[in-house]
Structure formats: structure tokens, C-alpha cells
């Protein structure tokens, strides 16, 4: 079979790795157009804060002590987990009755360009994604199999609102592309998920308020591993990829999700005294008084930050190594934060239990309960999250 041009592979890998892991190109359209926009760190209604992808069926043995990969290879199964929240806390994904549409994103396309390129259409016109199989690879075929794109990911048999996806083997993925996944759902009392899907797919600019939309890039690679995989299967590759295969030791690790290692808090009371809360688990509840300040410290392992190749001068200058950077985002349903962002392995923030006047907040949150959310990204596609519930002590 032809060999692979390694320089071309590195050029594609650099472009692939340099994509910012914003994750969501669409957010739920959940507030009326005339409503005043809340602060970006205020959770005033239902929002999709992230979608995490995790490889749950790897092709090769994984280090059990390592973080879970979010970057996948063909024929690996990944799980898509949306982090949907409202002022009371995380929302069960099953309640929005989501459907997921996959589209093979070309290396030169931005997120959501793939599905948008099929507009206008409707849900019945989009085929169901076939489940990829090694039997699809025919060494005697003149080209690689090309699965339908876009396609509706078939129901994985669970009722949890999560979605499992088996990655296809396609030319666009070997050339540095990824899989774009669009999640479509609905809120109670609004249109059905089917109606929300047809509104989006029809190219409508004014979609229903109670529809939920989110788009996530499922990163495919590393491309060096893809090329070795193709060689192992005896697949004839396109002529533009002809050249020498990379050595196995030159293959970088796949992008892995970050891990929030610990979350601790100290409550500073209005009289200056403090209460040590210590380590907290996701979803724990803290009791504090109106006017208190909760100081948070969160730690993510610095050793989890990976290095990866990026292209120089559009590939003409080869590639260079770059290290991931943590990027945290904080959100609250009531009260004020010292900062909405953090970027260190050990990050600090403060939550003042006072209403924000510029947000027209009530004096006290409804039911004297509020929620804090934290979403941690690694500068690529990896993501992790954490949340805390607050119960305000009764007013004196």
C-alpha cells in the first residue's frame, strides 16, 4: 500500500490541535429577545454549559490511572454527556428528550458549519447513522467508505439523555477533520424536540424560546495514530497523504479530559470570623448567612496538562510543541463573584452572598437557595465540571 507523507500529517495535526475548545457554538435559545441580558456568569434560566466526550470503548489498552480521553479513533465508542443547568442546579438531560445529529466536519470548517451546510432540511430527510464496523474496510476498494453526513445518531438504548457514538472511518477524518455533534432538545411546556429540530434544520432565524440547542466537536486523532491505524488495516489512502509513516514513539497521546481534583471552601462572616468547610463533593450543600463571603480553592493536577504539536506558518515551518492551559469559568444563580474566570492549576474565587444591583436581583434568592457552577477546560476539547448548592440561613 502507499506510505504516508509525514509532513502533511503533521500539518493537519497542527491545524487540528490549534482549534479552540469552545465546545458550544450554539446555546439554548431560552430568553425572549426583549429581555435584558444577564451577566454571562449568572444562571437565570436553563443553559447548556458544556458537553463532555469520553472514550468508553478504546481500541487499545488504556492506563487506568490516566484521565479519560476525549479525543477518539475510528471504531472507538464515545459517550456524550451534556451539562445542563438551571438556577436550582444540574438538569437531568433526559428531561429535554434530546436527539443528536452527527456530521463529518472538514479540517477547514468551523464548528456548526457542517450541519448548517445542509440547511434547509428537516429531521425525516436526515438518515440514521450506521454503526461503523471493521467489516466496512475493504482493502480492495478504490476508496474509503463514506458514511452519510449529516446523520441522526441512533438511540443507544438508555433513557438517561446521554448519547453513545461509534466513530466512523472516513476520508475527512484522516485529513484532519472531526465529528460535529449537535444536540437538540426541548423544555416542558414548549414545542417537542421534533418541532425544535425542524425549526433549526429549516434555517429559521427565530427558533422557539423553549428549544435547547448545543454543538460539540468530537476530536478525532491524533492524526499520527490514525495513519498507523490505516496502515494496520491495509487501507489504501488518498495520494495526497502518501509518504513515510510516523514511528510509533512519535505518536502523541490523545487529548484527555481535565480532572478537578479537589474543591474546598472557607466562609468569612461579616464580623471577620471564619468557618472552615474543607473539601466538598460535587452537589454538596453549604449553609451560610446573608452577607457572608465564601472563599473557594479548587485544584486540578498540573501533571495532567498535555503537550501537543501545532503548525508554524501554516505548516511551512513544521510544527512546535505547545502545552495546554487550564481555563475555568464560574457561574452563580444569585450573588456576586470576585471573578468569572480562573486559569491556574490551583484557582481561587469568592462568592459574596449579596444581591447584584446591576442584575436586578431579589434581596434574597427564591427559597433562600442558590447554586454555584464551575466548568474547567484544558484549552482543547477536554472539560470537567463541579457544582455547589447554598442554603441561606434565615434572616434574623
MISEKOL-282666 format. One record per residue (C-alpha): x, y, z; residue in three letters. Coordinates in steps of 0.02 Angstrom, whole numbers, padded with zeros to 5 digits, always signed. Each point is the difference from the previous one (the first is absolute). Last residue first. Layout:
<pts>
XYZALA
...
</pts>
This chain:
<pts>
-01632+01873+03094UNK
-00017-00059-00182UNK
-00001-00189-00015UNK
+00166-00080-00051UNK
+00030-00003-00186UNK
+00013-00175-00075UNK
+00133-00011-00135UNK
+00021-00142-00125UNK
+00169-00037-00079UNK
+00054-00052-00174UNK
+00144-00083-00093UNK
+00056-00019-00179UNK
+00125-00084-00118UNK
+00051+00038-00179UNK
+00125-00056-00133UNK
-00018+00066-00178UNK
+00154+00111-00011UNK
+00050+00139+00121UNK
-00020-00115+00151UNK
-00175+00044+00056UNK
-00073+00015+00176UNK
-00184+00041+00032UNK
-00052+00060+00174UNK
-00180+00020+00059UNK
-00071+00089+00153UNK
-00181-00021+00057UNK
-00124+00098+00104UNK
-00132-00035+00133UNK
-00093+00121+00113UNK
-00161-00069-00077UNK
+00021+00125-00140UNK
+00162+00093+00022UNK
+00007+00147+00122UNK
-00007+00186-00036UNK
-00062-00039-00175UNK
+00120+00028-00144UNK
-00014+00150-00115UNK
+00164-00054-00083UNK
+00090+00166+00031UNK
-00048-00011+00184UNK
+00089-00165+00024UNK
-00079-00080+00154UNK
+00113-00042+00147UNK
+00076-00168+00046UNK
+00172+00042-00066UNK
+00078-00149-00090UNK
+00190+00007-00002UNK
+00123-00086-00118UNK
+00166-00091+00002UNK
+00086-00115-00124UNK
+00136-00131+00020UNK
+00041-00072-00173UNK
-00013+00180-00060UNK
-00116+00088-00123UNK
-00150+00070+00090UNK
-00153+00092-00067UNK
-00160+00084+00059UNK
+00085+00099+00137UNK
-00041+00063+00175UNK
-00172-00076-00020UNK
-00165+00080+00048UNK
-00166-00066+00065UNK
-00131-00108-00085UNK
-00004-00143-00127UNK
+00189-00013-00005UNK
+00126-00038-00138UNK
+00189-00024-00005UNK
+00108-00037-00152UNK
+00168-00088+00007UNK
+00135-00002-00133UNK
+00147-00117+00028UNK
+00139+00015-00125UNK
+00062-00135-00119UNK
+00181-00003-00050UNK
+00068+00036-00174UNK
+00132-00094-00098UNK
+00053+00067-00169UNK
-00038-00048-00178UNK
+00074+00015-00174UNK
+00036+00174-00063UNK
-00105-00016-00158UNK
-00147-00069+00101UNK
-00105+00157-00001UNK
+00147+00102+00063UNK
+00031-00120+00146UNK
-00115-00147+00032UNK
-00046-00058+00175UNK
+00060-00158+00087UNK
-00067-00053+00171UNK
+00054+00013+00182UNK
-00118-00059+00136UNK
-00057+00076+00165UNK
-00041-00147+00115UNK
+00160+00031+00099UNK
-00073+00163+00064UNK
-00135-00100+00089UNK
-00159+00106+00022UNK
-00024+00092+00165UNK
-00145+00108+00059UNK
+00005+00129+00140UNK
-00161+00089+00046UNK
-00034+00146+00116UNK
-00181+00019+00055UNK
-00043+00179+00050UNK
-00139+00029+00127UNK
-00127+00140-00025UNK
-00154-00112+00022UNK
+00051-00148+00105UNK
+00075-00168-00050UNK
-00052-00182-00018UNK
+00098-00099-00129UNK
-00077-00142-00102UNK
+00100-00133-00093UNK
-00037-00029-00185UNK
+00178-00042-00050UNK
+00098-00054+00154UNK
+00074+00128+00119UNK
+00166+00009+00089UNK
+00012+00111+00153UNK
-00139+00109+00070UNK
+00110+00107+00111UNK
-00104+00135+00085UNK
+00069+00176+00015UNK
-00019+00151+00113UNK
+00008+00174-00075UNK
-00164+00064+00074UNK
-00084-00015-00172UNK
+00043-00185-00009UNK
+00135-00076-00109UNK
-00047-00176-00054UNK
+00147-00109-00055UNK
-00017-00122-00143UNK
+00081-00151-00081UNK
-00007-00081-00173UNK
+00116-00140-00048UNK
+00070-00096-00148UNK
-00098+00076-00142UNK
+00057-00109-00144UNK
+00040+00056-00177UNK
-00065-00103-00146UNK
+00133-00082-00108UNK
+00065+00046-00172UNK
+00082-00150-00081UNK
+00181-00038+00041UNK
+00127+00048-00130UNK
+00063-00124-00133UNK
+00188+00018-00024UNK
+00037-00164+00092UNK
-00106-00093-00127UNK
+00111+00063-00142UNK
-00092+00111-00122UNK
-00043-00077-00170UNK
+00100+00058-00149UNK
-00086+00080-00150UNK
-00169-00002-00089UNK
-00135+00108+00078UNK
-00040+00097-00159UNK
-00022-00166-00092UNK
-00155-00048+00104UNK
+00026-00153+00112UNK
-00013-00184-00043UNK
-00052-00089+00161UNK
+00107-00146+00057UNK
-00083-00001+00173UNK
+00168+00030+00086UNK
+00040+00139-00123UNK
-00164+00088+00038UNK
+00034-00015+00186UNK
+00174+00073-00023UNK
-00079+00147-00091UNK
-00130+00027+00135UNK
+00133-00009+00136UNK
+00096+00140-00086UNK
-00164+00096-00015UNK
-00021+00003+00187UNK
-00141-00025-00030UNK
-00181+00053-00010UNK
-00069+00143+00106UNK
-00186-00008+00032UNK
-00052+00182-00026UNK
-00155+00048+00098UNK
-00157+00096-00049UNK
-00144+00050+00114UNK
-00184+00037-00027UNK
-00144+00007+00125UNK
-00174+00053-00056UNK
-00120+00093+00114UNK
+00019+00169-00086UNK
-00050-00065-00171UNK
+00122+00038-00143UNK
+00006+00171-00081UNK
+00135-00017-00133UNK
-00083-00150-00084UNK
+00121-00103-00104UNK
-00118-00147-00023UNK
+00118-00106+00103UNK
-00025+00112+00152UNK
-00190+00005-00008UNK
-00008-00184-00048UNK
+00104-00049+00151UNK
-00105+00104+00121UNK
-00158-00081-00070UNK
+00074-00174+00023UNK
+00057+00045+00176UNK
-00179+00048+00038UNK
-00054+00181+00014UNK
-00012+00079+00173UNK
-00084-00043+00164UNK
+00148-00094+00069UNK
+00164+00045-00084UNK
+00064-00067-00166UNK
+00149-00091-00074UNK
+00127+00007-00142UNK
+00181-00055+00017UNK
+00115+00032-00148UNK
+00155-00109-00020UNK
+00144+00049-00115UNK
+00121-00141-00035UNK
+00177+00055-00038UNK
+00108+00033-00153UNK
+00188-00014-00018UNK
+00013-00087-00169UNK
-00026-00174+00074UNK
-00166+00062+00070UNK
-00059+00064-00170UNK
+00044-00167-00080UNK
-00117-00097+00116UNK
+00010-00135+00134UNK
-00151+00028+00111UNK
+00003+00038+00189UNK
-00125-00100+00102UNK
-00115+00117+00095UNK
-00082-00020+00171UNK
-00127+00131+00055UNK
-00053+00064+00170UNK
-00184+00041+00034UNK
-00010-00136+00132UNK
-00129-00111-00087UNK
+00123-00128-00066UNK
-00017-00101-00160UNK
+00136+00089-00098UNK
-00127+00090-00109UNK
+00074+00019-00173UNK
+00107+00153-00042UNK
-00093+00100-00132UNK
+00105+00027-00156UNK
+00088+00146-00082UNK
+00100-00072-00085UNK
-00030-00174-00065UNK
+00149-00117+00020UNK
+00138+00005-00129UNK
+00091-00165-00018UNK
+00180+00024-00053UNK
+00044-00005-00184UNK
+00045-00121-00140UNK
-00052-00152+00101UNK
+00115-00152+00003UNK
+00053+00027+00181UNK
-00185-00001+00049UNK
-00031+00086+00166UNK
-00186-00003+00043UNK
+00025-00168+00088UNK
+00091+00095+00136UNK
-00172+00068+00044UNK
-00079+00172+00011UNK
-00179+00010+00069UNK
-00102+00083-00136UNK
-00057+00179+00036UNK
-00186+00021-00029UNK
-00045+00098-00155UNK
-00048+00186+00000UNK
-00156+00037-00104UNK
-00118-00046+00143UNK
+00081+00135+00109UNK
-00023+00147-00118UNK
+00105+00091-00129UNK
+00055+00176-00042UNK
+00141-00009+00043UNK
+00133-00134-00036UNK
+00146+00122+00015UNK
-00061+00045+00175UNK
+00038-00179+00052UNK
+00182+00014-00053UNK
+00031+00182+00044UNK
-00051-00030+00182UNK
+00182+00013+00058UNK
+00116+00075-00129UNK
+00048-00087-00161UNK
+00175-00017-00073UNK
+00032-00171+00078UNK
-00165-00066-00069UNK
-00136-00039+00127UNK
-00085-00169-00017UNK
-00176+00031+00067UNK
-00089-00082+00146UNK
-00176+00043+00058UNK
-00053-00033+00181UNK
-00178-00008+00066UNK
-00044+00063+00171UNK
-00153-00037+00107UNK
+00021+00160+00104UNK
-00039-00096+00160UNK
+00130-00134-00039UNK
+00140+00126+00025UNK
-00042+00012+00187UNK
+00026+00184+00039UNK
+00145+00051+00113UNK
-00041+00128+00135UNK
-00144+00108+00061UNK
+00039+00150-00110UNK
+00002-00109-00157UNK
+00133-00117-00066UNK
+00041-00115-00145UNK
+00168-00087-00001UNK
-00014-00113-00153UNK
+00083-00172+00000UNK
+00053-00074-00167UNK
+00073-00176+00014UNK
+00131-00059-00123UNK
+00017-00167-00087UNK
+00160-00037-00094UNK
-00020-00063-00179UNK
+00101+00147-00069UNK
+00111+00082+00131UNK
-00053+00118+00140UNK
+00055+00158+00088UNK
-00092+00021+00166UNK
+00119-00118+00088UNK
-00031-00046+00182UNK
+00131+00060+00124UNK
+00140-00123+00035UNK
+00009-00124+00143UNK
-00083-00141-00099UNK
+00130+00018-00138UNK
-00098-00051-00155UNK
+00006-00161-00101UNK
-00030+00024-00187UNK
-00158+00023-00102UNK
-00083+00101+00137UNK
-00183-00027+00051UNK
-00055+00138+00119UNK
+00088+00147-00084UNK
-00073+00151+00088UNK
-00080+00154-00076UNK
-00059+00139+00116UNK
-00133+00125-00050UNK
+00006+00169+00085UNK
-00100+00142+00081UNK
-00169-00038-00077UNK
-00118+00129+00075UNK
-00171+00002+00085UNK
-00041+00168+00077UNK
+00080+00137+00106UNK
+00173-00075+00019UNK
+00110+00154+00017UNK
+00179-00012-00064UNK
-00040+00077-00169UNK
-00084+00144+00091UNK
-00185+00008-00039UNK
-00067+00064-00167UNK
-00150+00113+00017UNK
-00155-00085-00073UNK
-00063+00058-00170UNK
+00062-00152-00096UNK
-00088-00118+00119UNK
+00117-00118+00092UNK
+00032-00185-00034UNK
+00090-00017-00164UNK
+00114-00137+00064UNK
+00180+00032-00044UNK
+00078-00028-00169UNK
+00185-00012-00040UNK
+00033-00097+00158UNK
+00167-00088+00027UNK
+00112+00151+00007UNK
+00148-00116-00018UNK
+00102+00118-00107UNK
+00063-00087-00157UNK
+00190-00008-00001UNK
+00007-00188+00017UNK
-00082-00032-00169UNK
+00105+00126-00091UNK
+00156-00073+00074UNK
-00053-00177-00037UNK
-00037+00042-00180UNK
+00173+00071-00025UNK
+00074-00147+00093UNK
-00086-00121-00118UNK
+00060+00097-00152UNK
+00178-00011+00064UNK
-00021-00186+00032UNK
-00045-00043-00180UNK
-00079-00170+00023UNK
+00054-00160-00088UNK
-00095-00076-00146UNK
-00060-00180+00019UNK
</pts>
